């Protein structure tokens, strides 16, 4: 695609998807150095694109957000009219607390309606939201709030997990707090200046007619930190016009998102896929988005499928980590649920293995809903490539991908959803953006993800060994790491699998048979769970530490106790 075609394509797509307050003089930047210059000179109202324009078009009574709490009887439907009213009230409250355009506000909330409302209310003020994923350490929250110079911090008294109220551990060094009441338990660290959300909102029973702020297309909309699965987490800044154009384009083209359908993105809103496909793209496109608070296996392992059936989900975005967890529970649970409204299953996050894909298509899609693998990063602002049933990723329209030395996947030209900048440092893109993923190309020009480039940092065949073990029918998840000159593979099994000791021998034999090259020391360990980051990615750095008999830094893990389990019986592991 040459510069003229790129300009014409994104010019048409942006006009088609969004409502702009002022047009641009030029849609596309000429180079990566000018990447923040998407839609130069243009302005738009982000919150109006998500809410007001749908209400003005007569869709005030159409469901915008369905919230399902972990307790079965807690389900609330927010129409576009109600959501707009709640956002207006919240914006007035936040403005009264001193928040104005350009201010950064931190948000550490469970998957509650107030999370979506606060994000959109801040956008309505022209402020910048910084949403934290569940489970991030208090020290990590404080560090990021300080680095971004946050003016306010929105959090909650707790959340429900596996049927029990759980308090949120509060960081100490934070700005003034706005507290959402969820469990009703007393806050043990009440501080001067704390504001209770429900009390502040109740002071505005009539939604004020507060117009939305007009963003410059290059103005920052939000900051997100990467998961840190391949290094220290980075603060990534996304701009208003580019991000909205990128995520709505990918959601409509890749997932068919539009009015009259319900999308459930199971990636929590604290990650880029949640920002893009649980909040902004569905609402901009007039669809209904579903948000679930609780544990996927509570009270029974069919909870996910019962929710999808109850709320008639049409497009389901899930993750390989959650798929592996559900596979371990067995096929009987999804098989017992019929999902006639389900039209598409999308896997985001890590690479979707053939066995994961087959399980989703057979047990969940039941031959009616195709399964696609999606690729994207925090830095990309959402999905840039999709794969069909035959495998191999193909770039979405307007995205130009290729490979460079060593088989690195690179993006060859700017795209609107790319990060505008980092909080500290730069994206490092000059002639192209190096994604850090290794790929193979197919004869028809598609890309097959091999893994992160750090997997190739050893002469041992980690990628091939991991793929071999993950492809075995009884395996739910697998990860291979190098420990000295030895390959150590950690794997979890499906519920229908045989005995772990037997499986270790079977998998070892499969690797010896199918992985070519010189023989190498190999150790396969069957475990109940793999350590993961809070975005659901396998934490290979943590596994590498376990293989060397050390705990390492577990602050980035969703559940650090997994490492304690791996290291608890060193005689068995090593």
N, C-alpha and C positions, 0 to 999 in steps of 0.2 A: 504494500500500500504506500503510495507516494504521499508527500506532504499535502498536495491538493485534495486527494481522495480522503485522507484522514481528516482534514478540516471540514470537508463537506459531510462526511459520515457523522461526526460528533456534533456538528451544527444542527443537522436534522434530528438526531436522536435526542439532544438536549431540549430542543423546542417541543418535541413530541411528548416527552415524559414529564416535564416540569413547567411550572408557571413562573415566569421571570418578571421582576419589577422593571428592570432596565436591560436592554440587549447588550451584547458584547461586540467589541470591535474585531476580535479574533478569538476563535474557539480554542485552537490547539497551540501549545508552546512549540517552538522550533527544536528544542533540545531538552535534555534532562536537567540541565542547569537552570532552565526557565520553567521547570515543571509546576511551581506554584502559580504560574500565570495562566492557568486554564480559565477560559471565558473572560478574557481581559476586559475590564470596565463594567462587567455585568453585576447586577444585584438581584437578590431574591429573598423572599420571606420563607425560611425553612419550616416554621410551624404551620404557616398557611398552606404550604404544599402538602403537609401531612394531614391537616384537619380542616381548616376554614374553607378551602375550595370544594371539598366534598360536601360540607354542610350547605354551602351556597348553591350547589348543584342539586339539592333536594334529597341528599342521602343522610340526613341527620339521624334517622332511625335505623340505619344499617349498622350491624355490629362491627366495631373496629378492633376491640381487644376482648378476648375471653381469658379471664384469670381463673385457674383451677388451683385451689389450695390443697395441701396434702390431706387434710380431713375431707372425706368424700363429699360432705354436704356443703363445702365452701366453694362455690363457683359463682362468679359475677361476670355479667356481660356489659361491657361499656360500648354504647353506640358512639358514632362519630360526634353526635351532639353532646352527649354526656362527657366524653373524653375532652372535647374542646372546652367545656365549662370548667372541668377540673383543672385543666392546664392553665386557663386564665386565672383562676383563683390562686393556684400555686405560684404563678408568675408575680402576682401582686404581693404575695407573702414574701417571696425571695427578694423582690425589689425593695420592700420595706425593711429588709435586713441588710440593705446596702449593696446588693448585687446589681451590677450594671454591665453594659456591653464590654466584652473583652476580659471580664473577671473569670478566674478559674474556680470551679466548685467541685470538690470531691464527693463521690457518692459510693457508699459501701452498704448496699441494701440487698437482702435476699430477693428472689424473684417475686416481687409484689407489684401491684398496680402502681404504687407510688414511685417505683423505679422508672417506669415509662413516663409517668406524669412529670417527674422532676427533670428528666432528660429533655422533654419537649418544652417544659416551662423555661428552662435555662436557654434553650434555643430561641424561645420567644423573646427573651431579653437580650439576645445577642451575646450571651455569656458562653463559656467553654466548659463542658462537663468532662470530668475525669472519673470514670466508673471503675471500681475495683472488683476483681473476681472474688467469689466466695472462698474463704479460707486463707486469704493472704494475711501474713503475720502482721500484728500491730506495728512492729518496727518497719516493715515494708511499706505500710500505708503512710506512716509518718514521714518516711524518707521521700516518698513520691509527692506527697502534699507539699513538703518543703521545697523540693526541686522545682515544682510548678507554681509556687507562690500562691497556693489556694487561699481564697478568702472565706470560704464556708465549707462545712463538712456535714453531709446528710447521711445519717445512719439509722439503725433500728435497735430496739431492745432485745431482739432475738428472732428466731425462726423455728419452724417445725421440721424435724428430721426423724424418720422412722417412728412417728407417733409421739415424739416427745418434744417439748419446748426446749430450745437450746439458746443460751444467751450468746450474744455477739461479744467477743472480747474486744474491748475498746482501746485504741491507741491513746497514749497520753499527750503527746506533743502535736495537737491538732488545732485548727481554728475553731471558731464558735460552731456549736453543733445544732442541727435540726434533727429531732428524734422521731422516728415513726414507731408507733405502738403496734406490735404484732402479737407478742405473747401475753402482755399485760403484767409481766413480772416487774418488780421495782428495779430501777437502775441503781446499782450499788455505787456508782461513781458520779452522782449528780454534780454538775458543775455550774457556777454562776454563768448566766447568759444562755443556758440551754433553752431551746424552744421546742415544744411538742407540736408535731405536724398537725395532728387532728384538732388541737385547740386553735392554732393559727388559721387553719382552713375554715373552721367553724365561724370565725369572725367575718367571713365574707360569704354569707348564705346566697346572695345574688351574684352570679358570675359577672365581674366587671367587664366592660367592653374594652379590653386592653388589646390594641393592635400589636401585631408581631414586629419584631425588629427587622430591619432590612439589612441583610448580610451582603457585604461584598463577596463576590464569588470566591475570592482567595482568602477571605477571613477564616480563622480557625473555628471549627465547629466542636471538635472534641479532641482529647488526648487519650490514648490507650497505651498501656505497656505490653510488650511482647511477653510470651510465656517463659522465656529463658531456657527453653529446651536445648538450645544450641549455643548458649553463652549467657552473659549478663543481660537481664531484661532491659529493653530500650523503650524510652517514651516516644511514641509516634504521634505526630500532629496531623490531623486530616482537615481539609478545607471544606467549606460549606457547598459550593457549587460543584466542585469536582467529585467529592464523595457521593453526593446525592445522585448525580448523573451516572456515576459508575455502578452504584449498587442497584439502582432501579433498572438500569439497562440489563445487568446480569440476571436480576430476579425475573424480569419479564421474559427475556430470551431463553435463559437456561432452565427456569422452573415454572414458567407459565403463570406467574403471579399476576392477579388482576381482580377486578370486582367480582363478588359472588363466590369466592373460594376462601378456604381457611388454610393457612400455612402454620405449621408448628416447627419452629427451629429449636431443637433441643439443646443447642449450644447456648449457654447462659449469656445474658446481655452484657456481662462483663468482658466478653471477648469480641473480636471484630466480626465474626459470623453472626453473633447475637445482635450487635449494633446494626449490621446491615440487613439481616433477614428475620429478626424478631421484632425490630422497631421501625427503622426508617423506610426500607423498601416496601414492606406490606402496606404501611399507612400512606406513603406517597402514591401507591398504585391503587388505593381504594379497596384493598383486600381486608380480611379478618386475620389477626395474628393471635396465637394461643401462647399463654405463659403458664408454666407449671412450677409450683413452689417446691414440691417434695422429692422424696427418694423414688427412683424408678422402680424399685422392687417392693414398695410398701403399699398395702399390707401383704400383697402377694406379688410374685414375679410377672403377673399379667397386667400390672397397673398401667404401664405405658399403652398397652393395646386397648384397655378399657377406656382410657381417656380419649384416644384417637377415634374409637368407635362412638363414644358419647357425643363428641363435639364435631363429628363428621369432617375429620381432617382430610384435605385433598392432597397436600404436598407435605411430606415429612422430611425434615432435615435432621439427620442423626450423625453420630460420630463412630469411628471404628472402636473407640474405647467402650462406648456404651453398647455397641453391637457385640463386642467380645464378652461383656458382662452378661448380657441377655442370653447369648449362646451357651454360656456356662450353666444357665438354669434349665436348658433343654427346650426342645421344639414344641412340647405339648402346650406350653402357655400361649404363644402366639397362634398356634394351630386352632385353639379353641375359640378364637375371636375372628369374626368376619368383618372386614373393613371395606364395604362396597364403595365408599366415597373416596378411598385412597387411589390417587392417580399416578403418583410419582414418589419414589424414595431416593433421597440424595444423601450421600455420605460426605461429610466435610471434616477436615483435620488431617490426620495421618492417611497414608496410603491404604486404600481398601483392597484387602487380599481377595483372590478368587473365591476362597471358601466363605469369607464374610459376605461377598456379593451373592453367592449361591444361596446361602442361608436366608438372607433378607428377601431375595426374590421368591424363594420357595415357601418359607414359613410365614412371611409377612405380606409380601405382594401377591402371593397365591396365583401367579401367572397373569395378573391384571395390571399390576403397577410395576413398571420398569425400575431398575436400580441404576443410578449413575454415580460416578465418583467425581468429586469436585476438588479443584486445587485453588488455593489462595493463601495469602498471608496477612498478618496485621499490616504490613507495609503496602500491600496491594489494595486494601480497602474492600476486600471481598473476593469473590470467585472470579478467576480469569480464564479457567479452562475446565472442560467437562469431558468425561469419557462415557461412551455407550457400553452396551453389553459385550462387545468384542474387545474392550480394553483399549488403552491408548488415549491420551488426553488431546483434545483439539481445542485451540484457542477460540474464545467467543468472538463475535464480530467486533472489529475495531482493535483487537489485541494482536500484537505481532510478537511471536516467540521464536526462539532458535536455540542453538547450542554453541558453546565456546570450548576452548581447550580443556581437556579433562572430562568432557561430557556434562558441563554445568548448564542447567537450564537458565536462559537469560531472556529478558523482555527487551526487544530491540527498539521500541519507540515509546514515548510517554503515553499514558492512558489516564483518564480523568480521576480514577479512584486512588491513584498512587499517593503515598504520603507526601505532604507538602514539605515537611522537615522533621527532624528529631528534636526532642527537648535538649539533648546534649549530643553534639556531633552532627554528622551528615549522613545521608542515605548512601553515599558513595557511588552514585550512578553518574556516569559521564557519557560514554558512547552507548552504554546499555546498562540495564539493571541485572546484576547477578543475584539470582534467587537463593543460591547456596544449596540447591537440590541437584542431585545427579540424575540424568535421564538417558534412556536409549531411544533412538528414533526408529519408527517403523517405515516400511517401504512407501506407505501412503502419507508420510509426513506427520504422523502423530507422535506423541511423547509418552514413554513409559517411565514413571518415577521409580528410581532405584533406591532412594533414601537420601538423607542429608550427606553433604560432602565430607563431614567428619567421620562418617562410616568408612570412607575410603582412605582414612589417615593411617591405616595399617596395611601391611602386606598380606594379612590374613583375609580370606574371602568372606567377610562378614555379611555383605549384601546377599550373596548366593546362599549362604548357610541359613540366614534368617528367612529368606523366601522359601527355601526347601521345607523348613520346619513349619512355617505358618501355613503352607499349602496342605499339610497333612489333615485329613478330614476330622480327626478327633481334637485338633488343636484350635483353641479359640483365639489366642494371641501369642506372639513370640517376639523376642528381641535378642539379638546377638551382640556381644561386646568382646573386646580383646582384653585379655589379662596376661601380660607378658607375651609369650609365644603360643598361648592357648586361646581357643575360641570357647566362650562360655555362652550358652543359650538358656534363657529363662522362658518358660512357656506355661500358659494356663490351658486347661482342658475343658471341653464341653461336658455337659452333664452325662451324656451317653457314652463317654470314653471309658476305656479300661483302667486297670490299676496303674498308678503313677510309675512304679518300679518297672513294670512291663513296658510302659510307653517310652521311658527313657531309652531302653534298649532298642525298641522299634524305630524311634526317631534317629538314634545314632546310626543305625543300619541304613536308614533312608538317606542321610547326609553322605555317608561313605559311598553309597551307590550313585547318587545323583549330582554331587558337587565335584566338578572336574578339577584336576591339578594335583600338585604334590600333597601327600597326606600331612595332616597337622594335628596337634593335640586338641581333643574335643571333649567338652563336658556339657551335658544337657541336664537341666534342673527343672523339674515340674514343681510349680508353686501355685498357691491359691490366688495370688493377685500380683500384678506388676505395679511398681511405683509410677505414678503419673503426675504431670503438672496439672495445675488447676484448669487448664484448657483441654485436658483429656489426652495429651500426648504422652507417650511412653518416655520416661526420664532416663535416657540411656547413660547420661553422666552418673546418675545415682546407681544404676546397675553396674557400671564399670567400677564404682567404689565398692559395691557389695562383692564383686568378683575378686577384689583385692583385699577383702576382709575388713573394710573400713566403712564407717557411716557416712562421712562427708557432709556437705551442706545440704540439709533437707528443708530449708526454709521455703523453697519453691514448690514443694510437693503438696498435692491435694490432701494426702493422708500420710504423714511421716511414719506412722506406726507400721506401714507396710515394710519399711526398711528394717525396723526392729525385728519383725517376723523373719525376714530373709537372713538376718545376722544372728538370730536367736540360737540357732543350732549349727555352729560352724563345722562340727564334725560331719554333719549330714551334707552341708553345702560344699565343703571344700575338701 
